[in-house]
Structures are given as structure tokens and as C-alpha cells.
Amino acid sequence: MFRAARGQTLASSSTHSTSAAAGSGRKVEHVAIIMDGNGRWATNRGWPRLVGHRKGAERVKEIVRCAPDLGIKWLTVYAFSTENWKRSTEEVLGLMAIFARYIEREADRLAAESVRMRFIGDRSRLDPKLQKLMAGIEARTAVYNRLNFTIAINYGGRDEIVRATRDIARAVAEGLLSPDQISDALISQHLDTADLPDPDLVIRTSGETRTSNFLPWQTAYAEYEFTETLWPDFTPEELGRIVSRFGARERRFGGVVGA
């Protein structure tokens, strides 16, 4: 169903988006998304929250499929935070099952469409079977680069920075590194995203305007878009409009335009 609609409606949206970005000289290559609103989407309809999460997983498939058409080379989504363990046991176990099912069912399609899949976050608390699935699809898709798709699971920005700091501190304690050698670049190399460029654009759905501990180091110069749309209703067309607006933004990085 999505493929048919894509050919009819997404083409004009993605063409407009990429041409607008190209015309202004501003292209978005790395989009990071805080996928919020799954539970509320289901609750609003009188359904269990897990129904919303399953619908949200279906939406991820559509966004992954359309991203390359919009010029996006890197897509990073926030799937499960270090704070999400506070949710009910039923919801947490249900989410973990959805993650595992997504990996199992999407592996062939991602490989067929040359999508590389990676995960960031602390894996140590995750079920060993899920960790094995994650490592397996990472290895299987490592050769692809049409789209670099990263999922943040058990991820928290502060936790990531703490883990990176500990690694650097150990190196200093062992005499392998001088404190004077610590730099922005060195810290970035010790983060989960060491192999990823910083996001150009961060999108949060559901009307919330918080960043919720998502990539705080990496998004220091990112542009933000907050939309009222709940994640299960977030369409490729809306993504196209947001990418188009990004193309019109001035990104000075502390400088002056024309200087």
C-alpha cells in the first residue's frame, strides 16, 4: 500500500524538498527523530499503548524507505531511552519484542535496499537474544551505504557522555593519554556515534518541545523542528515539508553571512 502511494504522492513532495534545499545551498544529510506519541495515539483511540508502538514501528518502515529520496543519507531514531525502563513491565517487554520482530522481519528488505543498520546505547541491560539479533543485522548490512539507519536503544545522552568520560579517564590513568590531548574530537571518538556525522536536523513529534537527553553533544549546532503530529501519523509527506524548510534556513555556526 505504501509503495503505491509513494509513487503518486511522495514524488512531488521529495522533489520539492530536495530542490528547495539544493536551491538554497542547504542540504540535510543527517536527520535525527525523537519518535514521540505512540502511547497517546493508541490511548486516544481506546486501545492499549502497545498497539501504538506497533503502529509506530510500521511508520519507521515508511520513513526509512522514503529517506533516500529526500537526500537523507543518515537517519537516527530514538526508540528507547535509559529512562523508559520506568514504564510498566508489560510495556517494556512488549517494546523489546517489537524491536526483535522488527529486526527479524526487516533484515532482508534493508539488505535489498542497501540500508546499513546500526544501534547506539548501552546494550548491557538488553536481553542477550536481542543483543545477538542487533549484532547480526549490523554485520549483515555493514557493506551498504544508500542509507545509514541508526536506532537508539537504551540510550541516554548523559549516560553516553559518562561512559565516554570513563574510557578517556582510564586511558589517562594508564598513561596512554595526556589530559592536554583531550579535545572535542577525542570526546566525539569515544561516543556511541563515533562513526556518524552530527545531525543537521532534529525532529520531535507529538507536540513536546523537549530534547529529552537525545544526542546532546552531537546536536550542538543542529536545527530543530517540533511538530504536533503523533509519531504513528507522521508521514513521508510531512518529512518532505520539514526537509524543504530546512533548505531555507541560514546556518552561520557563530559566523556572519557573507563574511
C-alpha positions as protocol buffer text, in pm:
chain_id: "A"
residue {
  index: 1
  type: MET
  ca { x: 0 y: 0 z: 0 }
}
residue {
  index: 2
  type: PHE
  ca { x: 280 y: 240 z: 86 }
}
residue {
  index: 3
  type: ARG
  ca { x: 471 y: 174 z: -235 }
}
residue {
  index: 4
  type: ALA
  ca { x: 170 y: 266 z: -447 }
}
residue {
  index: 5
  type: ALA
  ca { x: 102 y: 582 z: -252 }
}
residue {
  index: 6
  type: ARG
  ca { x: 467 y: 670 z: -263 }
}
residue {
  index: 7
  type: GLY
  ca { x: 475 y: 673 z: -639 }
}
residue {
  index: 8
  type: GLN
  ca { x: 174 y: 904 z: -652 }
}
residue {
  index: 9
  type: THR
  ca { x: 219 y: 1148 z: -364 }
}
residue {
  index: 10
  type: LEU
  ca { x: 571 y: 1132 z: -228 }
}
residue {
  index: 11
  type: ALA
  ca { x: 743 y: 1203 z: -557 }
}
residue {
  index: 12
  type: SER
  ca { x: 622 y: 1562 z: -571 }
}
residue {
  index: 13
  type: SER
  ca { x: 697 y: 1613 z: -203 }
}
residue {
  index: 14
  type: SER
  ca { x: 1050 y: 1475 z: -218 }
}
residue {
  index: 15
  type: THR
  ca { x: 1128 y: 1657 z: -543 }
}
residue {
  index: 16
  type: HIS
  ca { x: 1017 y: 1985 z: -393 }
}
residue {
  index: 17
  type: SER
  ca { x: 1216 y: 1917 z: -77 }
}
residue {
  index: 18
  type: THR
  ca { x: 1543 y: 1829 z: -242 }
}
residue {
  index: 19
  type: SER
  ca { x: 1520 y: 2105 z: -500 }
}
residue {
  index: 20
  type: ALA
  ca { x: 1447 y: 2364 z: -231 }
}
residue {
  index: 21
  type: ALA
  ca { x: 1747 y: 2252 z: -32 }
}
residue {
  index: 22
  type: ALA
  ca { x: 1968 y: 2250 z: -338 }
}
residue {
  index: 23
  type: GLY
  ca { x: 1849 y: 2593 z: -444 }
}
residue {
  index: 24
  type: SER
  ca { x: 1945 y: 2749 z: -113 }
}
residue {
  index: 25
  type: GLY
  ca { x: 2269 y: 2556 z: -80 }
}
residue {
  index: 26
  type: ARG
  ca { x: 2142 y: 2391 z: 240 }
}
residue {
  index: 27
  type: LYS
  ca { x: 2108 y: 2015 z: 223 }
}
residue {
  index: 28
  type: VAL
  ca { x: 2004 y: 1796 z: 512 }
}
residue {
  index: 29
  type: GLU
  ca { x: 2201 y: 1473 z: 514 }
}
residue {
  index: 30
  type: HIS
  ca { x: 2155 y: 1355 z: 872 }
}
residue {
  index: 31
  type: VAL
  ca { x: 1809 y: 1366 z: 1027 }
}
residue {
  index: 32
  type: ALA
  ca { x: 1754 y: 1255 z: 1386 }
}
residue {
  index: 33
  type: ILE
  ca { x: 1400 y: 1190 z: 1508 }
}
residue {
  index: 34
  type: ILE
  ca { x: 1253 y: 1168 z: 1858 }
}
residue {
  index: 35
  type: MET
  ca { x: 958 y: 941 z: 1781 }
}
residue {
  index: 36
  type: ASP
  ca { x: 706 y: 1050 z: 2042 }
}
residue {
  index: 37
  type: GLY
  ca { x: 334 y: 994 z: 2080 }
}
residue {
  index: 38
  type: ASN
  ca { x: 281 y: 622 z: 2016 }
}
residue {
  index: 39
  type: GLY
  ca { x: 114 y: 561 z: 2351 }
}
residue {
  index: 40
  type: ARG
  ca { x: -109 y: 868 z: 2326 }
}
residue {
  index: 41
  type: TRP
  ca { x: -207 y: 774 z: 1971 }
}
residue {
  index: 42
  type: ALA
  ca { x: -339 y: 441 z: 2098 }
}
residue {
  index: 43
  type: THR
  ca { x: -494 y: 579 z: 2417 }
}
residue {
  index: 44
  type: ASN
  ca { x: -683 y: 842 z: 2218 }
}
residue {
  index: 45
  type: ARG
  ca { x: -849 y: 555 z: 2032 }
}
residue {
  index: 46
  type: GLY
  ca { x: -920 y: 347 z: 2341 }
}
residue {
  index: 47
  type: TRP
  ca { x: -653 y: 92 z: 2256 }
}
residue {
  index: 48
  type: PRO
  ca { x: -361 y: -48 z: 2461 }
}
residue {
  index: 49
  type: ARG
  ca { x: -39 y: 153 z: 2438 }
}
residue {
  index: 50
  type: LEU
  ca { x: 143 y: -135 z: 2270 }
}
residue {
  index: 51
  type: VAL
  ca { x: -90 y: -103 z: 1972 }
}
residue {
  index: 52
  type: GLY
  ca { x: 52 y: 248 z: 1925 }
}
residue {
  index: 53
  type: HIS
  ca { x: 407 y: 119 z: 1947 }
}
residue {
  index: 54
  type: ARG
  ca { x: 335 y: -144 z: 1682 }
}
residue {
  index: 55
  type: LYS
  ca { x: 184 y: 123 z: 1460 }
}
residue {
  index: 56
  type: GLY
  ca { x: 492 y: 339 z: 1524 }
}
residue {
  index: 57
  type: ALA
  ca { x: 717 y: 55 z: 1407 }
}
residue {
  index: 58
  type: GLU
  ca { x: 522 y: 41 z: 1082 }
}
residue {
  index: 59
  type: ARG
  ca { x: 575 y: 415 z: 1042 }
}
residue {
  index: 60
  type: VAL
  ca { x: 951 y: 366 z: 1086 }
}
residue {
  index: 61
  type: LYS
  ca { x: 949 y: 133 z: 784 }
}
residue {
  index: 62
  type: GLU
  ca { x: 788 y: 403 z: 569 }
}
residue {
  index: 63
  type: ILE
  ca { x: 1024 y: 677 z: 681 }
}
residue {
  index: 64
  type: VAL
  ca { x: 1329 y: 456 z: 622 }
}
residue {
  index: 65
  type: ARG
  ca { x: 1201 y: 375 z: 275 }
}
residue {
  index: 66
  type: CYS
  ca { x: 1145 y: 737 z: 173 }
}
residue {
  index: 67
  type: ALA
  ca { x: 1451 y: 896 z: 335 }
}
residue {
  index: 68
  type: PRO
  ca { x: 1697 y: 844 z: 45 }
}
residue {
  index: 69
  type: ASP
  ca { x: 1451 y: 1005 z: -196 }
}
residue {
  index: 70
  type: LEU
  ca { x: 1471 y: 1321 z: 16 }
}
residue {
  index: 71
  type: GLY
  ca { x: 1850 y: 1331 z: 3 }
}
residue {
  index: 72
  type: ILE
  ca { x: 1887 y: 1193 z: 355 }
}
residue {
  index: 73
  type: LYS
  ca { x: 2196 y: 976 z: 393 }
}
residue {
  index: 74
  type: TRP
  ca { x: 2186 y: 930 z: 770 }
}
residue {
  index: 75
  type: LEU
  ca { x: 1872 y: 865 z: 974 }
}
residue {
  index: 76
  type: THR
  ca { x: 1885 y: 821 z: 1351 }
}
residue {
  index: 77
  type: VAL
  ca { x: 1574 y: 748 z: 1559 }
}
residue {
  index: 78
  type: TYR
  ca { x: 1519 y: 748 z: 1934 }
}
residue {
  index: 79
  type: ALA
  ca { x: 1342 y: 421 z: 2011 }
}
residue {
  index: 80
  type: PHE
  ca { x: 1402 y: 354 z: 2382 }
}
residue {
  index: 81
  type: SER
  ca { x: 1569 y: 580 z: 2636 }
}
residue {
  index: 82
  type: THR
  ca { x: 1751 y: 493 z: 2957 }
}
residue {
  index: 83
  type: GLU
  ca { x: 1451 y: 647 z: 3136 }
}
residue {
  index: 84
  type: ASN
  ca { x: 1196 y: 425 z: 2959 }
}
residue {
  index: 85
  type: TRP
  ca { x: 1272 y: 139 z: 3199 }
}
residue {
  index: 86
  type: LYS
  ca { x: 1043 y: 324 z: 3443 }
}
residue {
  index: 87
  type: ARG
  ca { x: 742 y: 218 z: 3235 }
}
residue {
  index: 88
  type: SER
  ca { x: 534 y: -87 z: 3323 }
}
residue {
  index: 89
  type: THR
  ca { x: 695 y: -428 z: 3284 }
}
residue {
  index: 90
  type: GLU
  ca { x: 429 y: -518 z: 3028 }
}
residue {
  index: 91
  type: GLU
  ca { x: 509 y: -217 z: 2811 }
}
residue {
  index: 92
  type: VAL
  ca { x: 886 y: -263 z: 2835 }
}
residue {
  index: 93
  type: LEU
  ca { x: 868 y: -633 z: 2745 }
}
residue {
  index: 94
  type: GLY
  ca { x: 628 y: -550 z: 2464 }
}
residue {
  index: 95
  type: LEU
  ca { x: 865 y: -288 z: 2325 }
}
residue {
  index: 96
  type: MET
  ca { x: 1159 y: -530 z: 2337 }
}
residue {
  index: 97
  type: ALA
  ca { x: 950 y: -786 z: 2147 }
}
residue {
  index: 98
  type: ILE
  ca { x: 864 y: -522 z: 1885 }
}
residue {
  index: 99
  type: PHE
  ca { x: 1235 y: -437 z: 1844 }
}
residue {
  index: 100
  type: ALA
  ca { x: 1324 y: -805 z: 1795 }
}
residue {
  index: 101
  type: ARG
  ca { x: 1040 y: -861 z: 1549 }
}
residue {
  index: 102
  type: TYR
  ca { x: 1137 y: -552 z: 1352 }
}
residue {
  index: 103
  type: ILE
  ca { x: 1494 y: -674 z: 1312 }
}
residue {
  index: 104
  type: GLU
  ca { x: 1387 y: -1024 z: 1212 }
}
residue {
  index: 105
  type: ARG
  ca { x: 1126 y: -909 z: 961 }
}
residue {
  index: 106
  type: GLU
  ca { x: 1316 y: -617 z: 811 }
}
residue {
  index: 107
  type: ALA
  ca { x: 1661 y: -774 z: 769 }
}
residue {
  index: 108
  type: ASP
  ca { x: 1601 y: -895 z: 413 }
}
residue {
  index: 109
  type: ARG
  ca { x: 1436 y: -573 z: 297 }
}
residue {
  index: 110
  type: LEU
  ca { x: 1705 y: -350 z: 447 }
}
residue {
  index: 111
  type: ALA
  ca { x: 1975 y: -553 z: 275 }
}
residue {
  index: 112
  type: ALA
  ca { x: 1782 y: -548 z: -54 }
}
residue {
  index: 113
  type: GLU
  ca { x: 1753 y: -170 z: -36 }
}
residue {
  index: 114
  type: SER
  ca { x: 2120 y: -121 z: 61 }
}
residue {
  index: 115
  type: VAL
  ca { x: 2040 y: 19 z: 405 }
}
residue {
  index: 116
  type: ARG
  ca { x: 2302 y: -9 z: 676 }
}
residue {
  index: 117
  type: MET
  ca { x: 2156 y: -57 z: 1022 }
}
residue {
  index: 118
  type: ARG
  ca { x: 2331 y: 27 z: 1348 }
}
residue {
  index: 119
  type: PHE
  ca { x: 2242 y: 70 z: 1712 }
}
residue {
  index: 120
  type: ILE
  ca { x: 2362 y: 315 z: 1975 }
}
residue {
  index: 121
  type: GLY
  ca { x: 2311 y: 299 z: 2351 }
}
residue {
  index: 122
  type: ASP
  ca { x: 2416 y: 72 z: 2636 }
}
residue {
  index: 123
  type: ARG
  ca { x: 2338 y: -283 z: 2527 }
}
residue {
  index: 124
  type: SER
  ca { x: 2443 y: -447 z: 2853 }
}
residue {
  index: 125
  type: ARG
  ca { x: 2093 y: -432 z: 3003 }
}
residue {
  index: 126
  type: LEU
  ca { x: 1920 y: -574 z: 2697 }
}
residue {
  index: 127
  type: ASP
  ca { x: 1818 y: -938 z: 2659 }
}
residue {
  index: 128
  type: PRO
  ca { x: 2107 y: -1146 z: 2515 }
}
residue {
  index: 129
  type: LYS
  ca { x: 1883 y: -1272 z: 2233 }
}
residue {
  index: 130
  type: LEU
  ca { x: 1803 y: -915 z: 2131 }
}
residue {
  index: 131
  type: GLN
  ca { x: 2171 y: -822 z: 2151 }
}
residue {
  index: 132
  type: LYS
  ca { x: 2251 y: -1114 z: 1919 }
}
residue {
  index: 133
  type: LEU
  ca { x: 1988 y: -1000 z: 1669 }
}
residue {
  index: 134
  type: MET
  ca { x: 2126 y: -646 z: 1679 }
}
residue {
  index: 135
  type: ALA
  ca { x: 2483 y: -762 z: 1621 }
}
residue {
  index: 136
  type: GLY
  ca { x: 2369 y: -991 z: 1341 }
}
residue {
  index: 137
  type: ILE
  ca { x: 2188 y: -728 z: 1136 }
}
residue {
  index: 138
  type: GLU
  ca { x: 2473 y: -480 z: 1192 }
}
residue {
  index: 139
  type: ALA
  ca { x: 2719 y: -732 z: 1048 }
}
residue {
  index: 140
  type: ARG
  ca { x: 2489 y: -828 z: 761 }
}
residue {
  index: 141
  type: THR
  ca { x: 2425 y: -469 z: 647 }
}
residue {
  index: 142
  type: ALA
  ca { x: 2772 y: -326 z: 717 }
}
residue {
  index: 143
  type: VAL
  ca { x: 2861 y: -315 z: 347 }
}
residue {
  index: 144
  type: TYR
  ca { x: 2569 y: -88 z: 250 }
}
residue {
  index: 145
  type: ASN
  ca { x: 2553 y: 292 z: 246 }
}
residue {
  index: 146
  type: ARG
  ca { x: 2249 y: 405 z: 46 }
}
residue {
  index: 147
  type: LEU
  ca { x: 2105 y: 498 z: 387 }
}
residue {
  index: 148
  type: ASN
  ca { x: 2276 y: 475 z: 724 }
}
residue {
  index: 149
  type: PHE
  ca { x: 1996 y: 391 z: 966 }
}
residue {
  index: 150
  type: THR
  ca { x: 2070 y: 407 z: 1338 }
}
residue {
  index: 151
  type: ILE
  ca { x: 1836 y: 312 z: 1622 }
}
residue {
  index: 152
  type: ALA
  ca { x: 1898 y: 441 z: 1975 }
}
residue {
  index: 153
  type: ILE
  ca { x: 1801 y: 169 z: 2226 }
}
residue {
  index: 154
  type: ASN
  ca { x: 1864 y: 207 z: 2599 }
}
residue {
  index: 155
  type: TYR
  ca { x: 2023 y: 534 z: 2501 }
}
residue {
  index: 156
  type: GLY
  ca { x: 2067 y: 846 z: 2711 }
}
residue {
  index: 157
  type: GLY
  ca { x: 2290 y: 1136 z: 2614 }
}
residue {
  index: 158
  type: ARG
  ca { x: 2426 y: 1193 z: 2962 }
}
residue {
  index: 159
  type: ASP
  ca { x: 2488 y: 820 z: 3007 }
}
residue {
  index: 160
  type: GLU
  ca { x: 2676 y: 816 z: 2677 }
}
residue {
  index: 161
  type: ILE
  ca { x: 2896 y: 1108 z: 2783 }
}
residue {
  index: 162
  type: VAL
  ca { x: 2963 y: 945 z: 3122 }
}
residue {
  index: 163
  type: ARG
  ca { x: 3070 y: 622 z: 2952 }
}
residue {
  index: 164
  type: ALA
  ca { x: 3294 y: 813 z: 2712 }
}
residue {
  index: 165
  type: THR
  ca { x: 3447 y: 1010 z: 3000 }
}
residue {
  index: 166
  type: ARG
  ca { x: 3524 y: 691 z: 3189 }
}
residue {
  index: 167
  type: ASP
  ca { x: 3701 y: 547 z: 2885 }
}
residue {
  index: 168
  type: ILE
  ca { x: 3912 y: 861 z: 2849 }
}
residue {
  index: 169
  type: ALA
  ca { x: 3985 y: 869 z: 3224 }
}
residue {
  index: 170
  type: ARG
  ca { x: 4109 y: 511 z: 3213 }
}
residue {
  index: 171
  type: ALA
  ca { x: 4341 y: 597 z: 2926 }
}
residue {
  index: 172
  type: VAL
  ca { x: 4480 y: 891 z: 3123 }
}
residue {
  index: 173
  type: ALA
  ca { x: 4522 y: 676 z: 3436 }
}
residue {
  index: 174
  type: GLU
  ca { x: 4710 y: 414 z: 3236 }
}
residue {
  index: 175
  type: GLY
  ca { x: 4943 y: 674 z: 3093 }
}
residue {
  index: 176
  type: LEU
  ca { x: 4816 y: 625 z: 2739 }
}
residue {
  index: 177
  type: LEU
  ca { x: 4680 y: 977 z: 2713 }
}
residue {
  index: 178
  type: SER
  ca { x: 4773 y: 1319 z: 2846 }
}
residue {
  index: 179
  type: PRO
  ca { x: 4495 y: 1545 z: 2980 }
}
residue {
  index: 180
  type: ASP
  ca { x: 4619 y: 1809 z: 2736 }
}
residue {
  index: 181
  type: GLN
  ca { x: 4528 y: 1576 z: 2449 }
}
residue {
  index: 182
  type: ILE
  ca { x: 4160 y: 1576 z: 2540 }
}
residue {
  index: 183
  type: SER
  ca { x: 3967 y: 1768 z: 2276 }
}
residue {
  index: 184
  type: ASP
  ca { x: 3623 y: 1791 z: 2117 }
}
residue {
  index: 185
  type: ALA
  ca { x: 3736 y: 1545 z: 1853 }
}
residue {
  index: 186
  type: LEU
  ca { x: 3870 y: 1298 z: 2109 }
}
residue {
  index: 187
  type: ILE
  ca { x: 3547 y: 1302 z: 2307 }
}
residue {
  index: 188
  type: SER
  ca { x: 3346 y: 1251 z: 1988 }
}
residue {
  index: 189
  type: GLN
  ca { x: 3562 y: 948 z: 1906 }
}
residue {
  index: 190
  type: HIS
  ca { x: 3458 y: 786 z: 2236 }
}
residue {
  index: 191
  type: LEU
  ca { x: 3085 y: 838 z: 2188 }
}
residue {
  index: 192
  type: ASP
  ca { x: 2848 y: 574 z: 2052 }
}
residue {
  index: 193
  type: THR
  ca { x: 2818 y: 786 z: 1737 }
}
residue {
  index: 194
  type: ALA
  ca { x: 3191 y: 791 z: 1661 }
}
residue {
  index: 195
  type: ASP
  ca { x: 3128 y: 671 z: 1304 }
}
residue {
  index: 196
  type: LEU
  ca { x: 2834 y: 904 z: 1240 }
}
residue {
  index: 197
  type: PRO
  ca { x: 2830 y: 1271 z: 1134 }
}
residue {
  index: 198
  type: ASP
  ca { x: 2649 y: 1512 z: 1364 }
}
residue {
  index: 199
  type: PRO
  ca { x: 2278 y: 1558 z: 1283 }
}
residue {
  index: 200
  type: ASP
  ca { x: 2181 y: 1855 z: 1068 }
}
residue {
  index: 201
  type: LEU
  ca { x: 1818 y: 1840 z: 1175 }
}
residue {
  index: 202
  type: VAL
  ca { x: 1633 y: 1701 z: 1476 }
}
residue {
  index: 203
  type: ILE
  ca { x: 1259 y: 1639 z: 1460 }
}
residue {
  index: 204
  type: ARG
  ca { x: 1037 y: 1570 z: 1759 }
}
residue {
  index: 205
  type: THR
  ca { x: 681 y: 1458 z: 1712 }
}
residue {
  index: 206
  type: SER
  ca { x: 373 y: 1481 z: 1940 }
}
residue {
  index: 207
  type: GLY
  ca { x: 389 y: 1849 z: 2033 }
}
residue {
  index: 208
  type: GLU
  ca { x: 651 y: 1816 z: 2307 }
}
residue {
  index: 209
  type: THR
  ca { x: 934 y: 2069 z: 2288 }
}
residue {
  index: 210
  type: ARG
  ca { x: 1197 y: 1892 z: 2496 }
}
residue {
  index: 211
  type: THR
  ca { x: 1512 y: 1729 z: 2365 }
}
residue {
  index: 212
  type: SER
  ca { x: 1485 y: 1451 z: 2627 }
}
residue {
  index: 213
  type: ASN
  ca { x: 1852 y: 1367 z: 2659 }
}
residue {
  index: 214
  type: PHE
  ca { x: 1883 y: 1277 z: 2290 }
}
residue {
  index: 215
  type: LEU
  ca { x: 2228 y: 1331 z: 2136 }
}
residue {
  index: 216
  type: PRO
  ca { x: 2310 y: 1642 z: 2345 }
}
residue {
  index: 217
  type: TRP
  ca { x: 2675 y: 1654 z: 2235 }
}
residue {
  index: 218
  type: GLN
  ca { x: 2609 y: 1577 z: 1870 }
}
residue {
  index: 219
  type: THR
  ca { x: 2322 y: 1825 z: 1823 }
}
residue {
  index: 220
  type: ALA
  ca { x: 2503 y: 2135 z: 1947 }
}
residue {
  index: 221
  type: TYR
  ca { x: 2455 y: 2301 z: 1606 }
}
residue {
  index: 222
  type: ALA
  ca { x: 2154 y: 2110 z: 1476 }
}
residue {
  index: 223
  type: GLU
  ca { x: 1833 y: 2274 z: 1362 }
}
residue {
  index: 224
  type: TYR
  ca { x: 1515 y: 2165 z: 1543 }
}
residue {
  index: 225
  type: GLU
  ca { x: 1159 y: 2108 z: 1427 }
}
residue {
  index: 226
  type: PHE
  ca { x: 877 y: 2032 z: 1670 }
}
residue {
  index: 227
  type: THR
  ca { x: 554 y: 1903 z: 1521 }
}
residue {
  index: 228
  type: GLU
  ca { x: 216 y: 1839 z: 1683 }
}
residue {
  index: 229
  type: THR
  ca { x: 179 y: 1519 z: 1482 }
}
residue {
  index: 230
  type: LEU
  ca { x: 189 y: 1198 z: 1686 }
}
residue {
  index: 231
  type: TRP
  ca { x: 453 y: 959 z: 1553 }
}
residue {
  index: 232
  type: PRO
  ca { x: 212 y: 698 z: 1408 }
}
residue {
  index: 233
  type: ASP
  ca { x: 60 y: 979 z: 1197 }
}
residue {
  index: 234
  type: PHE
  ca { x: 393 y: 1124 z: 1082 }
}
residue {
  index: 235
  type: THR
  ca { x: 400 y: 1074 z: 706 }
}
residue {
  index: 236
  type: PRO
  ca { x: 675 y: 1085 z: 443 }
}
residue {
  index: 237
  type: GLU
  ca { x: 499 y: 1393 z: 306 }
}
residue {
  index: 238
  type: GLU
  ca { x: 539 y: 1577 z: 635 }
}
residue {
  index: 239
  type: LEU
  ca { x: 904 y: 1477 z: 650 }
}
residue {
  index: 240
  type: GLY
  ca { x: 942 y: 1616 z: 298 }
}
residue {
  index: 241
  type: ARG
  ca { x: 794 y: 1952 z: 402 }
}
residue {
  index: 242
  type: ILE
  ca { x: 1026 y: 1973 z: 703 }
}
residue {
  index: 243
  type: VAL
  ca { x: 1331 y: 1891 z: 489 }
}
residue {
  index: 244
  type: SER
  ca { x: 1220 y: 2161 z: 246 }
}
residue {
  index: 245
  type: ARG
  ca { x: 1200 y: 2421 z: 523 }
}
residue {
  index: 246
  type: PHE
  ca { x: 1549 y: 2322 z: 637 }
}
residue {
  index: 247
  type: GLY
  ca { x: 1676 y: 2421 z: 293 }
}
residue {
  index: 248
  type: ALA
  ca { x: 1569 y: 2780 z: 355 }
}
residue {
  index: 249
  type: ARG
  ca { x: 1742 y: 2817 z: 692 }
}
residue {
  index: 250
  type: GLU
  ca { x: 2065 y: 3011 z: 743 }
}
residue {
  index: 251
  type: ARG
  ca { x: 2328 y: 2811 z: 928 }
}
residue {
  index: 252
  type: ARG
  ca { x: 2604 y: 3050 z: 1039 }
}
residue {
  index: 253
  type: PHE
  ca { x: 2772 y: 2838 z: 1311 }
}
residue {
  index: 254
  type: GLY
  ca { x: 2863 y: 3154 z: 1502 }
}
residue {
  index: 255
  type: GLY
  ca { x: 2980 y: 3346 z: 1195 }
}
residue {
  index: 256
  type: VAL
  ca { x: 2820 y: 3617 z: 982 }
}
residue {
  index: 257
  type: VAL
  ca { x: 2656 y: 3551 z: 647 }
}
residue {
  index: 258
  type: GLY
  ca { x: 2877 y: 3679 z: 366 }
}
residue {
  index: 259
  type: ALA
  ca { x: 3179 y: 3724 z: 590 }
}
